Structure formats: structure tokens, C-alpha cells
Amino acid sequence: DTVSSFPAFSYLEAAKSCIDFKSLISDNISYQKAANAIYQPTDIIDFMVDASILGYSRFSHYENLREDAGYTKVKDFNVPSEKVCRDLLKALPEESVNELRELNKSLLATIAKTQPAKEVILDFDDTVCTVFGNQEGSANGYNPRYKGRPSFKEKVGIISKTDELLNLTLEEGTHHSNHEFLSFLESCIETLPKTWYLKRIRADRGFFDQKNFRYCEDNGIEYVIKAKMQNGVKKIIDYVNENPDQYPWVKIDNTFSVTEIRVPLKSWDRERRFVLIKKSLPKSNKNGQLLFEEFTYEYQAIVTNVDYLTAEEVFNDYNQRCNIENKIDELKEGFAFDQNTQINRKCNELYLLIKMIAFNLNNWFKRTFLPESMHHHEITTIRRIFYKIAGNICGSGWYKHIRFAPNKMLEKTIKHLRKALTDFRKKVVLN
């Protein structure tokens, strides 16, 4: 009755108590169950966040967590069943969707209070999430993997380098990436803590739209956005190639070259800076052999209002946006963001927002308390080398402690973690 599959979770629970995470939930979620209910929404949502961090993505798997003697000993209360969690999602009113977003905002604001002020860069992207049932709100849109199957589109805004997830949407699969993007951008800006200043946004060609450029220009926001290879952009590339003296290609390496030009597209009201990228590819003969003496070229274009970066620096800056693809993979594989299994759309969105809060909570714990060598690890690795190492939770009250099998790496991690927790508590008290 003391064995646990993840006793190291108790350190995450200690970190949650430092920021009074359950009070953040109760302050933002207005819905309350009857006074005689065994579980209130605060306890249930807290449990669902824990389950998401520990890898229990399906409600049917919740029972495994519920039966873990060590987990119940850490929580010091009976854990709700998966039916209770399902029923809560059904019972929560529509406004709870906005309240969970406010909870995420409050969590980030609480985290920001313990950090120095900083400038942030926001990366945007969306992803197709196939559904295999009759989910409300899904539609047959572009689906690169399961052609013809209904799907959702999930749009995300993530802070570059530190990976905080500001907001997400659950949309019909037929929606374009740019669907109501400015509203989404404004919601992300609104979610930023007061001491986090938006410097720049980066996005792929799905967000290539003059309305987005004009909004950023009018509000003093830098942007680096990939251009669609439409006819107007192709004509710009042809013009640059026809005037090599005026627009010389600067070689970056053996594959890529860059140049730039200021020009308006036909439908635009002003000129903008285009950074053009040329990628050289060796031709092949009829037998498929590569001919390195002859080359063919692929072109890309980036539109930006950042004037103090060279064309090469703009290209390199945009390439850093590619990390959002890794974050989306982590959200899907580690937090099951693509598993929208509830028939009701509201339930799917509520559960997705709870997973978003779990992602941010784990990300904060990892970057604040774990050794720096673990900051780049995704959740699947953190579970394997830290959360899911079996042990015993012994004693009670002040004498409660964990016993692990000998493990040098884990011992080093926990020593670092204990010191970080102590230092963080002192910082919270001083603040």
C-alpha cells in the first residue's frame, strides 16, 4: 500500500503548492457543485491536470492513477473516478471555456511574478486533428494523412524558446489557417503577463495576409511571415533574377543564397520588404544519377518589417520558428491534443484547455526546478527519466518520505530539485 509508479510526482505537487495552484483554479472557475458533493470542480480539474502530465490521456486510464497508492498518499484525499471527470465536462457551462483561458492567463501571470521582465517572440501554426467518430463541430476539410475523414483544426500560439502556450482554438476542419487570426493574435497578446513584452510574431504562409501585416505595423509589432508562392511573388523572383546587378544573390552556404527587395503586391496599399531565398538542387539524369555540374532552383520568400536584420539574419530567424512543429508533436504525442474523443464539442474544447494548462504547468516546473540539462526534454522523456520511476512513499505527516532504488542520475536530479524548491519558496515569501 506504499508502492507508487511515480513517487517523484510529489515534487511537482510541492511546486504547485508554492503557487497555490488549486486557489488559481477556484478563483477562475465559477461553477460549483452541490454543497454535499464529494468532489468540487477544483479537485476534479486538479486531478485531470495531474493525469495529463503523467500521461493518462484517456478517461478509461484514469482508474490506473486512481488506484496508485502513492498518488493518493501525496494528494491526501480520495481521487475522483473517470465518470466524475466526464460528468464535470458535461456539466460545466459554456462560459467555462473562457474561464479556463483566464485560468491559463492567471497561471502565466503567477509564473511571471517570479521572473525578470523579458521580450518575447510568438510563433503561430495550426494542425489537423482527425476524428474517428461523430464528433460535433468536426468537418471534412484538408486532411493530408486521412484523406476524406472529418477533422478539427487546432491553432496554437507559443512563445519561442521558453515554450509557454498562450492560447489555442478548436475549429472545423474546413477552416483556413488564417481564419479569424487577428482575433486569435489579440487573445494571445491579452494573455501575456504585464512584464512579458511582445517583440515579434512569426508564422508560415497560411498567415500571409495584408490585414495581418497592417495590424502589426499599426501596433508596433515586428513580423516575419513566409509568403505564399502566388503569381505576384513569382514575378518578383523573376524580376530579381533578371536584374542580378541590382539585386545580387548572397551565398549563405553551398545550398542557400539570399537577396531582398522592397515592392508592393498588386492588391497592397504599400511596399514591404521581401527576403528571397534560393535553394540549389542538383539535377538528375534519366537513370536517376545526380549531376552536380547542373542545378535547378527552389525559391522561398519571407515578408517582414524588421529592418535592422540582414536578409541572412531574417532567414535564420524564421527558421527558428520551425521549433513550433516539435512543440505541436509534443502536444499530440505527450498530451494527446489530437484525441478529441467526446461527442460534444464543448467537452472536447474544455478538455483541450485543461491539457493546455497541464502543458504550461509541466513546462514551468521543468524550466524552473529541474537541472538545465533537462530543460530541452519533451514530456515523454521527463516521464521516463523522472516522473515514472517506481518507489515507495513511506511515513505520514512530517515523516512522509520517498524511497527509490539506487540511481545516480535520479539522486543528482533530486538534490538539484530540492535546492531549487527551497530557493523558490524564499523568493515567493520575499515577493
C-alpha positions as CSV (number, residue, x, y, z in Angstrom):
1,D,0.0,0.0,0.0
2,T,3.0,2.3,-0.3
3,V,4.3,1.4,-3.8
4,S,3.9,4.1,-6.5
5,S,4.6,4.1,-10.2
6,F,5.5,7.8,-10.0
7,P,6.5,9.0,-6.5
8,A,8.6,11.8,-7.9
9,F,5.3,13.4,-8.8
10,S,5.3,14.6,-5.2
11,Y,8.0,17.2,-6.2
12,L,5.6,18.6,-8.8
13,E,2.9,18.7,-6.2
14,A,5.2,20.7,-3.9
15,A,5.9,23.2,-6.7
16,K,2.1,23.5,-7.3
17,S,1.6,24.3,-3.6
18,C,4.2,27.1,-3.9
19,I,2.0,29.0,-6.3
20,D,-1.2,27.7,-4.7
21,F,-2.4,26.2,-7.9
22,K,-5.8,25.0,-6.5
23,S,-6.6,28.5,-5.5
24,L,-5.9,29.7,-9.0
25,I,-8.5,27.1,-10.2
26,S,-11.1,28.1,-7.6
27,D,-10.6,31.8,-8.3
28,N,-11.3,31.4,-12.0
29,I,-13.9,28.6,-12.3
30,S,-17.3,29.9,-11.1
31,Y,-19.2,26.6,-11.5
32,Q,-19.8,24.8,-8.2
33,K,-21.4,21.5,-7.5
34,A,-23.9,21.0,-4.6
35,A,-22.5,21.6,-1.1
36,N,-22.8,17.9,-0.3
37,A,-20.9,16.8,-3.4
38,I,-17.8,14.7,-2.6
39,Y,-15.7,16.4,-5.3
40,Q,-15.8,20.0,-6.3
41,P,-14.7,21.3,-9.7
42,T,-11.3,22.5,-8.2
43,D,-10.4,19.0,-7.1
44,I,-11.5,17.3,-10.3
45,I,-9.7,19.8,-12.6
46,D,-6.6,19.5,-10.5
47,F,-6.8,15.7,-10.9
48,M,-7.2,15.9,-14.6
49,V,-4.2,18.2,-14.9
50,D,-2.1,15.7,-12.9
51,A,-3.4,12.9,-15.2
52,S,-2.4,14.7,-18.3
53,I,1.1,15.4,-17.0
54,L,1.6,11.8,-16.0
55,G,0.5,10.5,-19.4
56,Y,-3.1,9.3,-18.7
57,S,-4.7,10.7,-21.9
58,R,-7.9,8.6,-21.9
59,F,-10.6,8.7,-19.3
60,S,-10.5,4.9,-19.1
61,H,-6.9,5.1,-18.0
62,Y,-7.7,7.4,-15.1
63,E,-8.6,4.4,-12.9
64,N,-4.9,3.3,-13.0
65,L,-3.9,6.6,-11.5
66,R,-6.8,6.5,-9.0
67,E,-5.6,3.1,-7.8
68,D,-2.0,4.2,-7.3
69,A,-1.4,4.1,-3.5
70,G,1.5,6.5,-3.7
71,Y,-0.5,9.1,-5.7
72,T,-3.4,9.1,-3.2
73,K,-1.0,9.4,-0.4
74,V,0.6,12.5,-2.0
75,K,-2.8,14.1,-2.6
76,D,-4.2,13.3,0.8
77,F,-7.8,12.8,-0.5
78,N,-9.8,10.2,-2.4
79,V,-9.3,10.6,-6.1
80,P,-12.4,11.1,-8.4
81,S,-13.4,8.4,-10.9
82,E,-13.3,8.8,-14.6
83,K,-17.1,9.1,-14.6
84,V,-16.9,12.1,-12.3
85,C,-14.5,13.7,-14.7
86,R,-16.7,13.1,-17.7
87,D,-19.7,14.4,-15.9
88,L,-17.9,17.6,-14.9
89,L,-17.1,18.4,-18.6
90,K,-20.8,17.9,-19.4
91,A,-22.0,20.0,-16.5
92,L,-19.7,22.9,-17.0
93,P,-21.5,25.8,-18.7
94,E,-20.3,27.4,-22.0
95,E,-18.6,30.3,-20.2
96,S,-16.2,27.8,-18.5
97,V,-14.3,27.8,-21.8
98,N,-13.3,31.4,-21.3
99,E,-12.8,30.8,-17.6
100,L,-10.2,28.1,-18.3
101,R,-8.4,30.5,-20.6
102,E,-8.4,33.0,-17.8
103,L,-7.0,30.3,-15.5
104,N,-4.2,29.8,-18.0
105,K,-3.6,33.6,-18.0
106,S,-3.5,33.6,-14.2
107,L,-1.0,30.7,-14.2
108,L,1.3,32.5,-16.5
109,A,0.9,35.8,-14.6
110,T,1.8,34.0,-11.4
111,I,4.9,32.4,-13.0
112,A,5.9,35.8,-14.4
113,K,6.0,37.4,-10.9
114,T,9.0,35.2,-10.1
115,Q,10.9,36.0,-13.3
116,P,12.6,39.2,-14.6
117,A,10.8,41.2,-17.3
118,K,11.5,40.0,-20.9
119,E,10.7,40.4,-24.5
120,V,9.0,37.5,-26.2
121,I,8.6,36.2,-29.8
122,L,5.3,34.5,-30.6
123,D,5.2,31.6,-33.1
124,F,1.9,30.6,-34.7
125,D,0.8,27.5,-36.5
126,D,-2.2,25.1,-36.8
127,T,-2.5,21.4,-37.2
128,V,-5.1,18.9,-38.5
129,C,-6.6,16.5,-35.9
130,T,-8.5,13.6,-37.4
131,V,-11.6,12.3,-35.6
132,F,-12.8,8.7,-35.9
133,G,-16.3,9.2,-34.6
134,N,-19.2,11.5,-35.0
135,Q,-17.9,14.5,-33.1
136,E,-19.9,17.7,-33.1
137,G,-18.1,20.6,-34.8
138,S,-15.8,18.5,-37.0
139,A,-15.8,18.7,-40.8
140,N,-14.3,17.2,-43.9
141,G,-11.5,19.6,-44.8
142,Y,-7.9,19.3,-45.9
143,N,-6.5,16.2,-44.3
144,P,-3.0,15.2,-45.5
145,R,-2.9,11.8,-43.8
146,Y,-6.5,10.5,-43.7
147,K,-8.0,12.0,-46.9
148,G,-11.8,12.4,-46.7
149,R,-12.1,11.9,-43.0
150,P,-13.6,14.6,-40.8
151,S,-11.2,16.6,-38.6
152,F,-10.7,19.6,-36.4
153,K,-8.2,22.4,-36.9
154,E,-6.2,23.4,-33.7
155,K,-4.5,26.7,-33.9
156,V,-1.7,27.5,-31.3
157,G,0.3,30.4,-30.2
158,I,3.6,29.5,-28.4
159,I,6.4,31.7,-27.0
160,S,9.7,31.0,-28.7
161,K,12.5,29.4,-26.7
162,T,10.6,29.1,-23.4
163,D,7.6,27.3,-24.9
164,E,4.7,28.7,-23.0
165,L,1.4,28.0,-24.7
166,L,-0.7,31.2,-24.7
167,N,-3.9,30.1,-26.4
168,L,-5.4,27.5,-28.7
169,T,-8.6,27.0,-30.7
170,L,-10.7,24.1,-31.7
171,E,-12.1,24.8,-35.2
172,E,-13.8,23.0,-38.0
173,G,-11.5,21.1,-40.3
174,T,-12.6,23.3,-43.2
175,H,-11.2,26.4,-41.7
176,H,-8.2,28.0,-43.3
177,S,-5.1,28.8,-41.1
178,N,-5.9,32.5,-41.4
179,H,-9.5,32.1,-40.2
180,E,-10.1,34.9,-37.6
181,F,-6.3,35.1,-37.0
182,L,-6.3,38.7,-35.8
183,S,-8.8,37.8,-33.0
184,F,-6.6,34.9,-32.0
185,L,-3.5,37.1,-32.1
186,E,-5.2,39.7,-29.9
187,S,-6.3,37.0,-27.4
188,C,-2.6,35.8,-27.2
189,I,-1.4,39.3,-26.6
190,E,-4.1,39.8,-23.9
191,T,-2.8,36.6,-22.2
192,L,0.7,37.8,-21.9
193,P,1.7,38.8,-18.4
194,K,2.4,42.5,-17.9
195,T,6.1,42.0,-17.7
196,W,6.3,40.0,-20.9
197,Y,6.6,42.4,-23.9
198,L,5.7,41.2,-27.4
199,K,8.6,41.9,-29.7
200,R,7.8,39.9,-32.8
201,I,5.5,37.3,-34.4
202,R,6.5,34.5,-36.8
203,A,4.2,32.4,-38.9
204,D,4.1,30.3,-42.1
205,R,2.5,31.1,-45.4
206,G,-1.0,30.2,-44.2
207,F,-1.0,33.6,-42.4
208,F,0.3,35.6,-45.4
209,D,-2.3,38.4,-45.5
210,Q,-2.0,42.1,-45.8
211,K,-4.5,42.6,-42.9
212,N,-2.1,40.8,-40.6
213,F,0.8,42.9,-41.8
214,R,-1.1,46.2,-41.4
215,Y,-2.3,45.2,-37.9
216,C,1.3,44.6,-36.8
217,E,2.6,47.8,-38.5
218,D,-0.1,49.9,-36.8
219,N,0.6,48.4,-33.4
220,G,4.4,48.4,-33.5
221,I,4.8,44.7,-33.7
222,E,7.6,43.1,-35.7
223,Y,6.6,40.2,-38.0
224,V,8.4,37.6,-40.0
225,I,5.9,35.7,-42.2
226,K,6.5,33.3,-45.1
227,A,5.0,34.4,-48.4
228,K,2.7,32.3,-50.5
229,M,4.2,31.5,-53.9
230,Q,1.4,33.2,-55.7
231,N,1.9,34.8,-59.2
232,G,2.8,38.2,-57.8
233,V,5.6,36.7,-55.7
234,K,6.8,34.6,-58.6
235,K,7.0,37.8,-60.8
236,I,9.1,39.4,-58.1
237,I,11.5,36.5,-58.1
238,D,11.7,36.6,-61.9
239,Y,12.4,40.4,-61.8
240,V,15.2,39.9,-59.3
241,N,16.8,37.1,-61.5
242,E,16.6,39.5,-64.5
243,N,18.5,42.2,-62.6
244,P,21.4,40.4,-60.8
245,D,23.5,43.6,-60.6
246,Q,20.8,45.5,-58.7
247,Y,19.7,42.5,-56.6
248,P,22.7,40.2,-56.2
249,W,22.3,36.8,-54.5
250,V,24.4,36.5,-51.4
251,K,25.6,32.9,-50.7
252,I,24.9,31.6,-47.2
253,D,26.3,28.1,-47.8
254,N,26.5,25.5,-50.6
255,T,22.8,25.2,-50.8
256,F,21.2,28.6,-49.9
257,S,21.5,32.1,-51.2
258,V,19.5,35.2,-50.2
259,T,18.6,38.6,-51.6
260,E,16.0,41.3,-50.8
261,I,13.7,43.8,-52.5
262,R,11.1,46.3,-51.4
263,V,8.0,46.2,-53.5
264,P,4.2,46.2,-53.1
265,L,2.0,43.4,-54.5
266,K,-0.8,44.4,-56.8
267,S,-3.5,44.4,-54.1
268,W,-1.4,46.1,-51.4
269,D,-1.6,49.7,-50.3
270,R,2.2,50.0,-49.6
271,E,5.5,48.3,-50.4
272,R,7.0,45.8,-48.0
273,R,10.4,44.1,-47.6
274,F,10.7,40.7,-49.2
275,V,13.6,38.4,-48.3
276,L,14.1,35.9,-51.1
277,I,15.8,32.5,-50.6
278,K,17.2,30.4,-53.4
279,K,17.9,26.7,-52.8
280,S,20.1,25.0,-55.3
281,L,19.3,21.3,-56.1
282,P,21.5,19.1,-58.3
283,K,19.7,17.8,-61.4
284,S,19.5,14.1,-62.2
285,N,19.8,12.3,-65.5
286,K,17.4,9.7,-66.9
287,N,19.0,7.0,-64.7
288,G,18.4,9.0,-61.5
289,Q,22.1,9.9,-61.1
290,L,22.7,13.3,-59.6
291,L,24.5,15.8,-61.9
292,F,26.4,18.2,-59.6
293,E,27.6,20.3,-62.5
294,E,24.0,21.3,-63.3
295,F,21.5,22.7,-60.8
296,T,17.8,23.6,-60.6
297,Y,16.5,26.0,-58.0
298,E,13.7,26.2,-55.5
299,Y,12.6,29.6,-54.1
300,Q,11.0,30.9,-50.9
301,A,10.0,34.3,-49.8
302,I,9.6,36.0,-46.4
303,V,7.9,39.3,-45.9
304,T,9.0,41.3,-42.8
305,N,9.0,44.8,-41.3
306,V,12.3,44.1,-39.4
307,D,14.8,46.5,-40.9
308,Y,17.7,46.1,-38.6
309,L,18.3,42.4,-39.5
310,T,20.2,41.4,-42.7
311,A,18.5,39.2,-45.2
312,E,20.5,36.2,-43.9
313,E,19.5,37.0,-40.3
314,V,15.8,37.2,-41.3
315,F,16.1,33.8,-42.9
316,N,17.8,32.3,-39.9
317,D,15.3,33.9,-37.5
318,Y,12.4,32.5,-39.5
319,N,14.0,29.0,-39.4
320,Q,13.9,29.2,-35.6
321,R,10.1,29.2,-35.9
322,C,10.3,25.5,-37.0
323,N,10.6,24.5,-33.3
324,I,6.8,25.0,-33.1
325,E,6.5,21.9,-35.2
326,N,8.3,20.0,-32.5
327,K,6.1,21.5,-29.8
328,I,2.9,20.5,-31.8
329,D,4.3,17.0,-32.0
330,E,4.9,17.0,-28.2
331,L,1.3,18.3,-27.6
332,K,0.0,15.5,-29.7
333,E,2.2,12.6,-28.6
334,G,2.7,13.7,-25.0
335,F,-0.6,15.4,-24.1
336,A,-3.0,13.8,-26.7
337,F,-4.1,17.2,-28.1
338,D,-5.2,15.4,-31.3
339,Q,-7.5,13.0,-29.3
340,N,-10.9,14.7,-29.3
341,T,-13.0,11.7,-28.2
342,Q,-16.1,13.4,-26.8
343,I,-19.2,13.7,-28.9
344,N,-20.0,17.1,-27.5
345,R,-17.8,19.9,-28.9
346,K,-17.8,21.9,-25.7
347,C,-16.5,18.9,-23.8
348,N,-13.7,18.5,-26.3
349,E,-12.7,22.1,-26.0
350,L,-12.8,22.1,-22.2
351,Y,-10.6,19.0,-22.1
352,L,-8.2,20.5,-24.6
353,L,-7.9,23.7,-22.4
354,I,-7.2,21.6,-19.3
355,K,-4.4,19.8,-21.3
356,M,-3.0,23.3,-22.2
357,I,-2.8,24.2,-18.5
358,A,-1.1,20.9,-17.8
359,F,1.4,21.5,-20.6
360,N,2.3,25.0,-19.2
361,L,2.5,23.7,-15.6
362,N,4.9,21.0,-16.6
363,N,6.9,23.4,-18.8
364,W,7.3,25.8,-15.8
365,F,8.2,23.0,-13.4
366,K,10.8,21.6,-15.9
367,R,12.4,25.0,-16.6
368,T,12.3,26.3,-13.0
369,F,13.2,23.3,-10.9
370,L,14.9,20.6,-12.9
371,P,18.6,20.8,-14.0
372,E,19.3,22.9,-17.1
373,S,20.4,19.7,-18.9
374,M,16.7,18.6,-18.8
375,H,15.1,21.8,-20.0
376,H,15.1,20.7,-23.6
377,H,13.5,17.3,-22.8
378,E,9.9,16.7,-24.0
379,I,7.3,15.3,-21.7
380,T,7.8,11.7,-22.8
381,T,11.4,11.9,-21.8
382,I,10.7,13.6,-18.5
383,R,8.2,10.9,-17.6
384,R,10.7,8.1,-18.5
385,I,13.7,9.5,-16.5
386,F,11.9,11.3,-13.7
387,Y,8.1,11.1,-13.1
388,K,7.7,7.3,-13.8
389,I,10.5,5.8,-11.7
390,A,8.8,3.5,-9.2
391,G,9.4,3.8,-5.5
392,N,7.8,3.7,-2.0
393,I,6.1,6.6,-0.3
394,C,6.6,5.9,3.4
395,G,5.6,7.5,6.7
396,S,3.0,10.2,7.2
397,G,2.8,13.9,8.1
398,W,6.2,15.5,8.7
399,Y,7.8,12.0,8.4
400,K,6.5,11.3,4.9
401,H,9.4,10.4,2.6
402,I,10.2,8.6,-0.6
403,R,12.4,5.5,-1.1
404,F,13.9,4.9,-4.5
405,A,16.2,2.1,-5.8
406,P,19.8,3.4,-6.2
407,N,20.0,5.6,-9.2
408,K,22.9,8.2,-9.5
409,M,21.2,10.3,-12.2
410,L,17.9,10.5,-10.2
411,E,19.8,11.3,-7.0
412,K,21.6,14.2,-8.7
413,T,18.3,15.5,-10.1
414,I,16.5,15.4,-6.8
415,K,19.3,17.2,-4.9
416,H,19.1,20.0,-7.5
417,L,15.3,19.9,-7.3
418,R,15.2,20.2,-3.5
419,K,17.5,23.2,-3.5
420,A,15.6,24.9,-6.4
421,L,12.3,24.4,-4.4
422,T,13.8,25.9,-1.3
423,D,15.1,28.9,-3.2
424,F,11.8,29.4,-4.9
425,R,9.9,29.3,-1.7
426,K,12.2,32.0,-0.3
427,K,11.6,34.1,-3.4
428,V,7.8,33.8,-3.1
429,V,7.9,34.8,0.5
430,L,10.1,37.9,-0.3
431,N,7.7,38.9,-3.1
